[in-house]
Amino acid sequence: MLIEDILRHKGRRVISIAPHSELAVAVEIMTREQVGALVVLDDADRLLGIVSERDIVRATATAGKLALSLPVQGVMTRGSPDADPRDTVADAMRVMTASRTRHLPVTYGGRVVGLVSIGDVVKSRLQEKIEENAVLQDMARARLAAA
């Protein structure tokens, strides 16, 4: 299964924020949209980084309430890995595990075309295994019936 299969199923809507926005705005958007991360895009819609719940917790632990007035660019994770829509879900899982990240921007042609979470990846892998198991059971039944 490919990353584009996940995006086709969940949708390609990308929820983003500008780097100069206050962290409080990011918190409000994440709460309203019920997401755990936002991609941070420049004025030309190029990926600058990602701001996640983990980044917000870290900033709050360091700066307290003042963290909410900080610009997103000072809190976000820069250089986070990304995926191509044609990457396999297994590859995305390996990247997310190695980088200890729960959200992976999906880019194509220099543009962000989606965002997958570890939950999306796990659901996809589970579905693959369920389908694989069903095929194996059908094969076993066919062999037993032929014997």
C-alpha positions as CSV (number, residue, x, y, z in Angstrom):
1,M,0.0,0.0,0.0
2,L,1.2,3.5,-0.8
3,I,0.9,6.8,1.0
4,E,-1.3,8.1,-1.8
5,D,-3.8,5.3,-0.8
6,I,-4.0,6.7,2.7
7,L,-4.5,10.2,1.3
8,R,-7.2,9.0,-1.1
9,H,-9.1,7.5,1.9
10,K,-8.6,10.3,4.5
11,G,-8.5,13.2,2.1
12,R,-5.7,15.6,1.1
13,R,-6.8,18.6,3.2
14,V,-3.7,20.2,4.6
15,I,-4.1,22.3,7.7
16,S,-1.3,24.8,7.9
17,I,-0.1,27.9,9.7
18,A,2.2,30.7,8.9
19,P,5.6,30.9,10.7
20,H,4.9,34.3,12.2
21,S,1.6,33.3,13.8
22,E,1.5,33.1,17.6
23,L,1.5,29.6,19.1
24,A,-1.9,30.4,20.7
25,V,-3.3,30.5,17.2
26,A,-1.8,27.1,16.4
27,V,-3.4,25.7,19.6
28,E,-6.7,27.1,18.6
29,I,-6.6,25.6,15.1
30,M,-5.4,22.2,16.4
31,T,-8.2,22.2,18.9
32,R,-10.9,23.2,16.5
33,E,-9.7,20.9,13.7
34,Q,-9.0,18.0,16.2
35,V,-5.5,17.4,14.8
36,G,-2.2,16.8,16.5
37,A,0.0,18.9,14.2
38,L,0.1,21.6,11.6
39,V,2.4,22.1,8.7
40,V,4.2,25.4,8.7
41,L,4.3,27.0,5.2
42,D,6.0,30.1,3.9
43,D,4.2,32.6,1.7
44,A,5.0,30.5,-1.3
45,D,3.4,27.4,0.3
46,R,6.8,25.7,0.8
47,L,7.3,23.5,3.8
48,L,9.3,25.1,6.6
49,G,8.5,22.6,9.4
50,I,5.8,21.2,11.5
51,V,4.4,22.2,14.9
52,S,3.0,19.4,16.9
53,E,1.5,18.9,20.3
54,R,4.9,17.7,21.5
55,D,6.5,21.0,20.4
56,I,3.8,23.0,22.3
57,V,4.3,21.0,25.5
58,R,8.1,21.5,25.2
59,A,7.6,25.3,24.7
60,T,5.2,25.5,27.6
61,A,7.5,23.6,29.9
62,T,10.2,26.1,29.1
63,A,8.4,29.4,28.9
64,G,5.1,28.8,30.7
65,K,2.1,30.8,29.6
66,L,4.4,33.1,27.7
67,A,5.0,30.3,25.2
68,L,1.5,31.0,23.7
69,S,2.7,34.4,22.5
70,L,5.8,33.0,20.8
71,P,5.9,32.8,17.0
72,V,5.3,29.3,15.6
73,Q,8.7,29.5,13.8
74,G,10.5,29.6,17.2
75,V,8.7,26.4,18.4
76,M,8.3,24.3,15.3
77,T,10.4,21.3,14.3
78,R,12.5,22.2,11.3
79,G,13.9,19.7,8.9
80,S,11.4,17.0,9.8
81,P,11.3,14.1,7.4
82,D,8.6,14.0,4.7
83,A,7.2,11.4,2.4
84,D,6.3,11.2,-1.3
85,P,2.8,10.0,-2.2
86,R,4.4,7.0,-4.0
87,D,6.3,5.9,-0.9
88,T,5.1,2.7,0.7
89,V,3.3,2.8,4.0
90,A,6.0,0.4,5.4
91,D,8.6,3.0,4.4
92,A,6.7,5.8,6.1
93,M,6.4,3.6,9.2
94,R,10.2,3.1,9.2
95,V,10.9,6.9,8.8
96,M,8.4,7.8,11.6
97,T,9.9,5.2,13.9
98,A,13.5,6.2,13.2
99,S,12.8,10.0,13.6
100,R,10.4,9.5,16.5
101,T,7.8,11.6,14.9
102,R,4.0,11.0,14.8
103,H,3.2,13.2,11.8
104,L,4.7,13.1,8.4
105,P,4.1,15.8,5.7
106,V,3.6,14.4,2.3
107,T,5.2,16.4,-0.5
108,Y,5.2,16.2,-4.2
109,G,6.8,18.7,-6.6
110,G,7.9,20.9,-3.7
111,R,4.4,21.3,-2.4
112,V,2.7,19.7,0.6
113,V,-0.1,17.5,-0.6
114,G,-1.1,15.9,2.7
115,L,-0.1,14.9,6.2
116,V,-0.2,11.4,7.6
117,S,-0.2,10.5,11.3
118,I,1.1,7.4,12.9
119,G,-2.5,6.4,13.5
120,D,-3.1,6.6,9.7
121,V,-0.1,4.4,9.1
122,V,-1.0,1.8,11.7
123,K,-4.6,1.6,10.5
124,S,-3.3,1.1,6.9
125,R,-0.8,-1.6,8.0
126,L,-3.5,-3.4,10.0
127,Q,-5.9,-3.4,7.0
128,E,-3.1,-4.9,4.9
129,K,-2.5,-7.7,7.4
130,I,-6.3,-8.4,7.7
131,E,-6.5,-8.7,3.9
132,E,-3.4,-10.8,3.7
133,N,-4.8,-13.1,6.4
134,A,-8.1,-13.5,4.5
135,V,-6.2,-14.5,1.3
136,L,-4.2,-17.1,3.3
137,Q,-7.3,-18.5,4.9
138,D,-9.0,-18.8,1.5
139,M,-5.9,-20.6,0.2
140,A,-5.9,-23.0,3.1
141,R,-9.6,-23.7,2.7
142,A,-9.2,-24.4,-1.0
143,R,-6.4,-26.9,-0.2
144,L,-8.4,-28.6,2.4
145,A,-11.4,-28.8,0.1
146,A,-9.2,-30.3,-2.7
147,A,-7.7,-32.9,-0.4
